[in-house]
């Protein structure tokens, strides 16, 4: 059945009259991607963070911290996904839990064994990500897959609206104090090559999330803290810790 144009116009006019405007501060922001098939994450993908992790026993816990080219990527449970308005719920409060800000690429079309020259065609857009991590000797995917430990937001910005994702300033503050500040040009493996890397092992599907890694400056969070994270051209989000 094909709707008549007059019916469509009438429905649109009614919707416009009934629409209400809400202040962003009054809205609870959920993840811009509701049901990703997988969350693929890049460890130690900034040189200074690699050096930081290797030097600090509270970060490496005797685990071997090596270059991303050697250790590869890892997966986070999709149940760890949360939006900026949902906040972070600390689990294992007796252990150190850290913040990590990251640029996140959202896959827009299926790709497998993609060539580098085609990689960026499969990116639908970008958002800010927080890769929350409880420290300890266990594997990364376990410690980073706790409920609410993958915060995405505040919304997805389409790829055509981001001039150069390889040159974006970003910053994370905790209770008003700057903790992490860097630029995506410092990535060891950039977005295109990360897409090639990931698609060499997995078929990437629309809605999959690719977390690109965090810079140095990671540090502990505790209930009551407030994280402010921003990335140029992608906006900013405030996330509460409980």
Secondary structure, 3 states (H helix, E strand, C coil): CCCCHHHHHHHHHHHHHHCCCCCHHHCCCCCCCCCCCCEEEECCCEHHHHHHHHHCHHHHCCCCCCCHHHHCEEEECHHHEEECCCCECCCCCCCCEEECEEEEEEECCCECCCCHHHHHHHEEEEEEEEECEECCCCCHHHHCCCCCCEEEEEEEEEHHHCCCCCCCEEEEEECCEEEEEEEHHHECCCHHHHHHHHHCCCCECCCCEEECCCCCCCEECCCCCEEEEEECCCEEEEEEEC
